[in-house]
Amino acid sequence: MSNDMIVALFAIAIGFVLAGLLSSLYQLVTAKPVRFDLPTGSIIIGILQTFLIMFAGPAVLMRNAIRGRLIEHRPVGWLFASTAIAGAWSLCSGVMLLPVFVVVVRAVA
């Protein structure tokens, strides 16, 4: 396996972990799961919610896809497509956060 593939898989993992952490933290604080249609109250809250969805989106997408398969009996292809989209979204989030991760590791080491 090439170094580029390892970095890409690591970035996907970082994206999924961050999405799960943010989704769980939001649900812990508000007692409601994160949704794509969050109501906005002001400009600041709208910006914060945009960043929340930007990084927690893969977890929301996978939760909706799994629930759609189990409860609404959507086709398996729908689940596979949602998984691919969530993986690509996690890759993008992970690539954005990878430099932060590298800085933190270098600071600790």
C-alpha positions as CSV (number, residue, x, y, z in Angstrom):
1,M,0.0,0.0,0.0
2,S,1.4,3.4,-1.0
3,N,2.0,6.3,1.3
4,D,-0.7,8.3,-0.4
5,M,-3.2,5.6,0.2
6,I,-2.3,5.4,3.9
7,V,-2.6,9.2,4.2
8,A,-6.0,9.1,2.5
9,L,-7.3,6.4,4.7
10,F,-6.0,8.2,7.8
11,A,-7.8,11.4,6.6
12,I,-11.0,9.5,6.1
13,A,-10.7,8.1,9.6
14,I,-10.0,11.5,11.1
15,G,-13.1,12.9,9.3
16,F,-15.4,10.1,10.5
17,V,-14.1,10.3,14.1
18,L,-14.5,14.1,14.1
19,A,-18.0,13.8,12.7
20,G,-19.0,11.2,15.4
21,L,-17.5,13.3,18.2
22,L,-19.2,16.5,17.1
23,S,-22.5,14.7,16.5
24,S,-22.3,13.1,20.0
25,L,-21.3,16.3,21.7
26,Y,-24.1,18.2,20.1
27,Q,-26.6,15.5,21.1
28,L,-25.2,15.5,24.7
29,V,-25.5,19.3,25.0
30,T,-28.9,19.8,23.3
31,A,-30.6,16.3,23.8
32,K,-31.4,16.3,20.1
33,P,-29.5,14.7,17.2
34,V,-27.8,16.8,14.6
35,R,-30.0,17.4,11.6
36,F,-29.3,19.0,8.2
37,D,-32.2,21.5,8.7
38,L,-31.1,23.2,11.9
39,P,-33.1,26.4,12.7
40,T,-31.2,29.6,12.9
41,G,-31.7,32.4,15.4
42,S,-29.0,34.9,14.5
43,I,-26.1,35.3,12.1
44,I,-23.6,33.9,14.7
45,I,-25.7,30.8,15.4
46,G,-26.1,30.3,11.7
47,I,-22.4,30.4,11.1
48,L,-21.7,28.0,14.0
49,Q,-24.4,25.6,12.7
50,T,-22.8,25.8,9.2
51,F,-19.4,24.7,10.7
52,L,-21.1,22.0,12.7
53,I,-22.8,20.5,9.7
54,M,-19.7,20.9,7.6
55,F,-17.7,18.6,10.0
56,A,-20.5,16.5,11.5
57,G,-22.3,15.9,8.1
58,P,-20.9,12.4,7.5
59,A,-22.3,11.1,10.8
60,V,-25.7,12.6,10.0
61,L,-25.7,11.2,6.5
62,M,-24.7,7.7,7.7
63,R,-27.3,7.8,10.6
64,N,-30.0,8.8,8.1
65,A,-28.9,6.1,5.6
66,I,-28.9,3.3,8.1
67,R,-32.3,4.4,9.5
68,G,-33.6,4.6,6.0
69,R,-32.5,1.0,5.3
70,L,-33.7,-0.4,8.5
71,I,-37.0,1.5,9.0
72,E,-38.0,2.6,5.6
73,H,-36.6,-0.4,3.8
74,R,-34.7,1.6,1.2
75,P,-32.6,-0.3,-1.4
76,V,-29.1,-1.4,-0.5
77,G,-27.8,0.7,-3.3
78,W,-29.0,3.8,-1.4
79,L,-27.0,2.7,1.6
80,F,-23.9,2.1,-0.5
81,A,-24.2,5.5,-2.3
82,S,-24.6,7.2,1.1
83,T,-21.6,5.4,2.4
84,A,-19.5,6.5,-0.6
85,I,-20.7,10.2,-0.2
86,A,-20.0,10.1,3.6
87,G,-16.5,8.7,2.9
88,A,-15.7,11.4,0.4
89,W,-17.0,14.0,2.8
90,S,-14.9,12.6,5.6
91,L,-11.9,12.6,3.3
92,C,-12.4,16.3,2.7
93,S,-12.9,17.0,6.4
94,G,-9.8,14.9,7.2
95,V,-7.6,16.6,4.7
96,M,-8.6,20.0,6.2
97,L,-7.8,18.8,9.7
98,L,-4.6,16.8,8.8
99,P,-2.3,19.8,9.1
100,V,-3.7,20.6,12.6
101,F,-3.1,17.0,13.6
102,V,0.5,17.1,12.3
103,V,1.1,20.3,14.3
104,V,-0.3,18.8,17.5
105,V,1.8,15.7,17.1
106,R,5.0,17.7,16.4
107,A,4.3,19.9,19.5
108,V,3.8,16.9,21.7
109,A,6.8,15.0,20.4
